[in-house]
Amino acid sequence: MCFEFDALPPRVPESRVIPALAGGAAAEMLTLKSADGTEFSAALAECPEPVGGPAIIVLPDVRGLYRFYIALAERFVTAGYHAIAIDYFGRTAGIGERGEDFDFMTHTMQTTPAQVQADVAAARAALAERTGADGFVTLGFCFGGAQSDLCATNPELDLDAVISFYGMLEPARAGIESEHFPAPLKNAEAISKPVLALFGGADDLIPPEDIEAFDAALTTSGVPHEVHAYPGAPHSFFDRSYEEFAEASADAWERVLDYLGKIGTATPA
């Protein structure tokens, strides 16, 4: 897993909160339908006064849709963005917010990038219909970070960019050996959308050599990208309870919001 079940995302830095939106907006739970007919759960946080940038499709860690990611979608509203967090496991576990006792690994091992991308497409359509958004970015964590990177290999999703927090570059390092979970590092040459990738510099699951190789592969393929690792930060540092990594979390927010701000006005570099 990535975060503890009771973890919460750090708040948007006060300087980046739009005063009129400081109260945020409660996410609305939805049931969406993927192209293969699968129903899956999503949490939509609609911004009443968006700043005009892309809408964010949040891809959770292996736990699926639980409170951390619903709260994260709500956080984006305070900075002026629509956001929707999705669950991956409608095909194997039905709909609904995931509880602490959810047997996530059983379902994770049955989940393929094609399925995730079909669900992303449905979430994209729901965002467009509900909010009028015409720009879209995926933002994922751990398993979801890897899926976000892999979304950038699918031009049919028509994303503006992808963002990943400690996206698994070589799943085998975490003991995940599955044809259903291809390694983004081994598929970096197929990435065709701009990438922002944030890592913990002391993440045992994503060593510096993998981060450097991923950065180099994106450079070789000519994909606009930003790759940053926070020295001393572990996997899942983006957690409000990790006071010792509050500075890294605040900087990560700044980088994400700066990156989103470039979209629509210029190609993210």
Sine and cosine of phi, psi and omega as CSV:
sin_phi,cos_phi,sin_psi,cos_psi,sin_omega,cos_omega
0.00,0.00,0.16,-0.99,-0.01,-1.00
-0.98,-0.22,-0.94,0.33,-0.01,-1.00
-0.98,-0.18,0.39,-0.92,0.20,-0.98
-0.91,0.41,0.40,-0.91,-0.11,-0.99
-0.88,0.47,-0.54,0.84,-0.04,-1.00
-1.00,-0.07,0.20,0.98,0.02,-1.00
-0.93,0.37,0.40,-0.92,0.08,-1.00
-0.71,-0.71,0.54,-0.84,0.01,-1.00
-0.95,0.32,0.51,-0.86,0.09,-1.00
-0.87,0.49,0.46,-0.89,0.05,-1.00
-0.97,0.26,0.43,-0.90,0.10,-0.99
-0.87,0.49,0.71,-0.70,0.04,-1.00
-0.78,0.62,0.65,-0.76,-0.11,-0.99
-0.82,0.58,-0.58,0.81,-0.03,-1.00
-0.93,0.37,-0.28,0.96,-0.03,-1.00
-0.97,-0.23,-0.05,1.00,0.03,-1.00
-0.99,0.17,0.74,-0.67,0.07,-1.00
-0.98,0.18,0.88,-0.48,-0.13,-0.99
-0.76,0.65,-0.67,0.74,-0.04,-1.00
-0.92,0.39,-0.29,0.96,-0.06,-1.00
-0.93,-0.36,0.16,0.99,-0.11,-0.99
-0.85,0.53,-0.48,0.87,0.02,-1.00
-0.97,0.24,-0.17,0.99,0.01,-1.00
0.93,0.36,-0.29,-0.96,0.05,-1.00
-0.47,-0.88,0.74,-0.67,-0.01,-1.00
-0.92,0.39,0.68,-0.73,0.02,-1.00
-0.94,0.33,0.56,-0.83,0.06,-1.00
-0.97,-0.23,0.79,-0.61,0.02,-1.00
-0.98,0.20,0.77,-0.64,-0.02,-1.00
-0.83,-0.56,0.38,-0.93,0.23,-0.97
-0.90,-0.43,0.89,-0.46,-0.02,-1.00
-0.96,-0.29,0.26,-0.97,0.01,-1.00
-0.83,-0.56,0.80,-0.59,0.02,-1.00
-0.99,0.16,0.16,-0.99,-0.07,-1.00
-0.88,0.47,-0.46,0.89,0.00,-1.00
-1.00,0.04,0.14,0.99,0.02,-1.00
1.00,-0.03,-0.07,1.00,-0.01,-1.00
-0.93,0.36,0.74,-0.67,0.15,-0.99
-1.00,-0.01,0.67,-0.74,0.03,-1.00
-0.59,-0.81,0.35,-0.94,-0.07,-1.00
-1.00,-0.01,0.50,-0.87,0.05,-1.00
-0.50,-0.87,0.41,-0.91,0.05,-1.00
-0.85,-0.52,0.92,-0.40,-0.04,-1.00
-0.98,-0.20,0.84,-0.55,0.11,-0.99
-0.94,-0.35,0.97,-0.26,-0.09,-1.00
-1.00,-0.08,0.80,-0.61,-0.04,-1.00
-1.00,0.06,0.82,-0.58,-0.03,-1.00
-0.95,0.32,-0.39,0.92,0.00,-1.00
-0.68,-0.73,0.95,0.31,-0.06,-1.00
-0.91,0.42,0.48,-0.88,-0.02,-1.00
-0.99,0.17,-0.17,0.99,0.06,-1.00
0.97,-0.23,0.02,1.00,0.04,-1.00
-1.00,0.07,-0.22,-0.98,-0.04,-1.00
-0.95,0.31,0.36,-0.93,0.17,-0.99
-1.00,0.06,0.48,-0.88,-0.11,-0.99
-0.95,-0.32,0.75,-0.66,0.10,-1.00
-0.96,-0.29,0.94,-0.34,-0.10,-0.99
-1.00,0.03,0.81,-0.59,0.00,-1.00
-0.94,-0.33,0.94,-0.34,-0.10,-0.99
-0.94,0.35,0.08,-1.00,0.14,-0.99
-0.97,0.24,-0.25,-0.97,-0.11,-0.99
-0.91,0.41,-0.28,0.96,0.02,-1.00
-0.96,0.29,-0.24,0.97,-0.05,-1.00
0.98,0.19,-0.47,-0.88,-0.09,-1.00
-0.99,0.13,0.96,-0.29,0.12,-0.99
-0.67,-0.74,-0.07,-1.00,-0.26,-0.97
-0.83,0.56,-0.62,0.79,-0.04,-1.00
-0.80,0.60,-0.72,0.69,-0.11,-0.99
-0.99,0.15,-0.47,0.88,0.14,-0.99
-0.91,0.42,-0.70,0.71,0.04,-1.00
-0.90,0.44,-0.60,0.80,0.01,-1.00
-0.90,0.43,-0.69,0.73,0.06,-1.00
-0.84,0.54,-0.66,0.75,0.01,-1.00
-0.92,0.40,-0.56,0.83,0.04,-1.00
-0.86,0.50,-0.64,0.77,-0.06,-1.00
-0.89,0.46,-0.50,0.86,0.02,-1.00
-0.85,0.52,-0.63,0.78,-0.06,-1.00
-0.92,0.40,-0.32,0.95,0.05,-1.00
-0.98,-0.18,0.02,1.00,0.11,-0.99
0.99,-0.15,0.38,0.93,-0.05,-1.00
-0.83,-0.56,0.63,-0.78,0.23,-0.97
-0.95,0.30,0.55,-0.83,0.06,-1.00
-0.50,-0.86,0.52,-0.85,0.08,-1.00
-0.69,-0.72,0.77,-0.64,0.06,-1.00
-0.97,-0.26,0.71,-0.70,-0.10,-1.00
-0.89,-0.45,0.34,-0.94,0.12,-0.99
-0.96,-0.26,0.58,-0.81,-0.06,-1.00
-1.00,-0.04,-0.24,0.97,-0.40,-0.92
-0.95,-0.31,0.41,0.91,0.03,-1.00
-0.87,0.48,-0.52,0.85,-0.06,-1.00
-0.94,0.34,-0.52,0.85,-0.12,-0.99
-0.90,-0.44,-0.30,0.95,-0.09,-1.00
-0.75,-0.67,0.09,1.00,0.00,-1.00
0.97,0.24,-0.18,-0.98,-0.08,-1.00
-0.99,-0.16,0.18,-0.98,0.06,-1.00
0.87,-0.49,0.44,-0.90,0.08,-1.00
-0.91,0.42,0.63,-0.77,-0.07,-1.00
-1.00,0.10,0.68,-0.73,0.02,-1.00
-1.00,-0.05,0.06,-1.00,-0.05,-1.00
-0.91,0.42,-0.47,0.88,-0.05,-1.00
-1.00,-0.03,0.17,0.98,-0.02,-1.00
-0.90,0.45,0.76,-0.65,-0.01,-1.00
-0.99,0.15,0.96,0.29,-0.20,-0.98
-0.91,0.42,-0.60,0.80,-0.12,-0.99
-0.93,0.36,-0.57,0.82,0.07,-1.00
-0.83,0.56,-0.66,0.75,-0.06,-1.00
-0.99,0.13,-0.56,0.83,0.04,-1.00
-0.86,0.52,-0.66,0.75,-0.07,-1.00
-0.95,0.32,-0.18,0.98,0.05,-1.00
-0.98,-0.22,0.04,1.00,-0.12,-0.99
-0.98,-0.18,0.77,-0.63,-0.06,-1.00
-0.94,-0.33,0.41,-0.91,0.09,-1.00
-0.84,0.55,-0.59,0.81,0.01,-1.00
-0.88,0.47,-0.65,0.76,0.03,-1.00
-0.92,0.40,-0.72,0.70,0.03,-1.00
-0.85,0.52,-0.69,0.72,-0.04,-1.00
-0.93,0.37,-0.53,0.85,0.09,-1.00
-0.91,0.41,-0.63,0.78,0.03,-1.00
-0.94,0.35,-0.60,0.80,0.07,-1.00
-0.87,0.49,-0.67,0.74,0.02,-1.00
-0.88,0.48,-0.65,0.76,0.03,-1.00
-0.92,0.39,-0.63,0.78,0.03,-1.00
-0.92,0.40,-0.63,0.77,0.05,-1.00
-0.86,0.51,-0.72,0.70,0.00,-1.00
-0.89,0.45,-0.63,0.77,0.01,-1.00
-0.92,0.40,-0.65,0.76,0.05,-1.00
-0.88,0.48,-0.71,0.70,-0.01,-1.00
-0.88,0.47,-0.69,0.72,-0.03,-1.00
-0.93,0.38,-0.68,0.73,-0.09,-1.00
-0.98,0.17,-0.57,0.82,-0.17,-0.99
-0.90,-0.43,-0.26,0.96,-0.09,-1.00
0.98,0.19,0.13,0.99,0.00,-1.00
-0.87,0.49,0.60,-0.80,0.06,-1.00
-0.79,-0.61,0.19,0.98,0.13,-0.99
-0.75,-0.66,0.58,-0.81,-0.14,-0.99
-0.59,-0.81,0.64,-0.77,0.02,-1.00
-0.70,-0.71,0.71,-0.71,0.17,-0.98
-1.00,0.00,0.57,-0.82,0.05,-1.00
-0.68,-0.74,0.91,-0.42,-0.10,-0.99
-0.80,-0.60,0.30,-0.95,-0.06,-1.00
-0.80,-0.59,0.79,-0.62,0.07,-1.00
0.84,0.55,-0.92,-0.39,0.10,-1.00
-0.81,0.59,-0.70,0.72,0.02,-1.00
-0.93,0.37,-0.50,0.87,0.08,-1.00
-0.91,0.41,-0.67,0.75,0.07,-1.00
-0.89,0.45,-0.67,0.74,0.02,-1.00
-0.91,0.43,-0.59,0.81,0.06,-1.00
-0.89,0.46,-0.71,0.71,0.06,-1.00
-0.86,0.52,-0.68,0.74,-0.03,-1.00
-0.94,0.34,-0.46,0.89,0.09,-1.00
-0.86,0.50,-0.48,0.87,-0.01,-1.00
-0.96,0.29,-0.09,1.00,0.09,-1.00
-1.00,-0.03,-0.06,1.00,-0.08,-1.00
-0.91,-0.41,0.99,-0.10,-0.04,-1.00
-0.90,0.43,-0.36,0.93,-0.02,-1.00
-0.92,0.40,-0.33,0.94,0.05,-1.00
-0.96,0.29,-0.33,0.94,0.06,-1.00
0.81,0.59,0.76,0.65,0.05,-1.00
-1.00,0.10,0.44,-0.90,0.09,-1.00
-0.99,0.13,-0.53,0.85,-0.03,-1.00
-0.14,-0.99,0.15,-0.99,0.11,-0.99
-0.75,-0.67,0.51,-0.86,0.02,-1.00
-0.78,-0.63,0.66,-0.76,0.04,-1.00
-0.69,-0.72,0.68,-0.74,0.17,-0.99
-0.97,-0.26,0.86,-0.51,-0.03,-1.00
0.60,0.80,0.77,0.64,0.08,-1.00
-0.91,0.41,0.77,-0.64,-0.03,-1.00
-0.88,0.48,0.89,-0.45,-0.02,-1.00
-1.00,0.03,-0.55,0.83,0.05,-1.00
-0.73,-0.69,1.00,0.03,-0.08,-1.00
-0.82,0.57,-0.45,0.89,-0.01,-1.00
-0.87,0.49,-0.42,0.91,0.02,-1.00
-0.92,0.40,-0.38,0.93,0.05,-1.00
-0.99,-0.15,0.21,0.98,-0.01,-1.00
0.98,0.19,0.25,0.97,0.00,-1.00
-0.99,-0.15,0.98,-0.20,0.03,-1.00
-0.94,-0.34,0.99,-0.14,-0.08,-1.00
-0.49,-0.87,0.70,-0.71,0.11,-0.99
-0.91,0.41,-0.28,0.96,0.00,-1.00
-0.99,0.13,-0.12,0.99,-0.08,-1.00
-0.76,-0.65,0.97,0.25,0.01,-1.00
-0.91,0.42,0.50,-0.87,-0.05,-1.00
-0.99,0.15,0.84,-0.55,0.08,-1.00
-0.83,0.56,-0.56,0.83,0.00,-1.00
-0.88,0.47,-0.61,0.79,-0.01,-1.00
-0.99,0.16,-0.18,0.98,-0.01,-1.00
-0.89,-0.45,0.26,0.97,-0.08,-1.00
-0.88,0.47,-0.51,0.86,-0.03,-1.00
-0.92,0.39,-0.31,0.95,0.00,-1.00
-1.00,-0.02,-0.12,0.99,0.01,-1.00
-0.95,0.33,0.78,-0.62,-0.08,-1.00
-0.81,-0.59,0.06,1.00,0.01,-1.00
-0.90,-0.44,0.45,-0.89,0.04,-1.00
-0.84,0.54,0.56,-0.83,-0.12,-0.99
-0.78,-0.62,0.72,-0.70,0.28,-0.96
-0.89,-0.45,0.88,-0.47,-0.05,-1.00
-0.83,-0.56,0.84,-0.54,-0.03,-1.00
-0.90,-0.45,0.70,-0.72,-0.09,-1.00
-0.70,-0.72,0.39,-0.92,0.22,-0.98
-1.00,0.08,0.76,-0.65,-0.03,-1.00
-0.94,0.34,-0.26,0.97,0.03,-1.00
-0.90,-0.43,0.56,0.83,-0.01,-1.00
-1.00,0.09,0.92,-0.39,-0.02,-1.00
-0.91,0.42,-0.39,0.92,-0.04,-1.00
-1.00,0.07,-0.30,0.95,-0.03,-1.00
-0.71,-0.70,0.99,0.12,-0.08,-1.00
-0.93,0.36,0.33,-0.94,-0.04,-1.00
-0.81,0.58,-0.57,0.82,-0.04,-1.00
-0.91,0.41,-0.53,0.85,0.07,-1.00
-0.94,0.35,-0.68,0.74,0.01,-1.00
-0.88,0.48,-0.71,0.70,0.00,-1.00
-0.90,0.44,-0.64,0.77,0.00,-1.00
-0.92,0.38,-0.61,0.79,0.03,-1.00
-0.91,0.42,-0.72,0.70,0.04,-1.00
-0.85,0.52,-0.72,0.70,-0.02,-1.00
-0.90,0.43,-0.64,0.77,-0.01,-1.00
-0.91,0.43,-0.64,0.77,0.03,-1.00
-0.93,0.38,-0.58,0.81,0.06,-1.00
-0.90,0.44,-0.70,0.71,-0.01,-1.00
-0.88,0.47,-0.63,0.78,-0.03,-1.00
-0.99,0.13,-0.10,0.99,0.07,-1.00
0.98,0.20,0.31,0.95,0.01,-1.00
-0.99,0.14,0.79,-0.61,0.09,-1.00
-0.85,0.53,0.75,-0.66,-0.06,-1.00
-0.37,-0.93,0.40,-0.92,0.17,-0.99
-0.76,-0.64,0.81,-0.58,0.03,-1.00
-0.82,-0.57,0.80,-0.59,-0.04,-1.00
-0.65,-0.76,0.70,-0.71,0.08,-1.00
-0.87,-0.49,0.69,-0.73,-0.01,-1.00
-1.00,-0.06,0.92,-0.40,-0.04,-1.00
-0.83,0.56,0.74,-0.67,0.06,-1.00
0.99,0.16,-0.17,0.99,-0.03,-1.00
-0.99,0.11,0.65,-0.76,0.00,-1.00
-1.00,0.03,0.02,-1.00,0.20,-0.98
-0.84,0.55,0.59,-0.80,0.05,-1.00
0.87,0.50,0.61,0.79,0.03,-1.00
-0.93,0.36,-0.34,0.94,-0.09,-1.00
-0.98,0.18,0.96,0.29,-0.15,-0.99
-0.58,-0.81,0.80,-0.59,-0.08,-1.00
-0.87,0.49,-0.45,0.89,-0.02,-1.00
-0.98,0.22,-0.23,0.97,0.01,-1.00
-1.00,0.04,0.98,0.21,-0.07,-1.00
-0.88,0.48,-0.52,0.85,-0.02,-1.00
-0.94,0.35,-0.24,0.97,0.03,-1.00
-0.91,-0.42,0.35,0.94,0.00,-1.00
-0.88,0.48,-0.60,0.80,0.00,-1.00
-0.92,0.40,-0.67,0.74,0.04,-1.00
-0.90,0.44,-0.66,0.75,0.00,-1.00
-0.90,0.44,-0.67,0.75,0.02,-1.00
-0.90,0.44,-0.65,0.76,0.03,-1.00
-0.91,0.41,-0.62,0.78,0.03,-1.00
-0.88,0.47,-0.68,0.74,0.07,-1.00
-0.85,0.52,-0.71,0.70,-0.01,-1.00
-0.86,0.51,-0.70,0.72,-0.01,-1.00
-0.90,0.43,-0.67,0.74,0.00,-1.00
-0.90,0.44,-0.73,0.68,-0.04,-1.00
-0.93,0.36,-0.60,0.80,0.09,-1.00
-0.88,0.47,-0.66,0.75,-0.02,-1.00
-0.91,0.42,-0.71,0.70,0.03,-1.00
-0.89,0.46,-0.58,0.82,-0.01,-1.00
-0.92,0.40,-0.41,0.91,0.02,-1.00
-0.98,0.22,-0.42,0.91,-0.10,-0.99
-0.96,0.27,0.78,-0.63,-0.04,-1.00
0.99,-0.17,-0.42,0.91,0.06,-1.00
-0.95,-0.31,-0.44,0.90,0.03,-1.00
-0.27,-0.96,0.34,-0.94,0.05,-1.00
-0.95,0.32,0.81,-0.59,0.04,-1.00
-0.82,0.57,0.69,-0.72,-0.03,-1.00
-0.98,-0.20,0.00,0.00,0.00,0.00
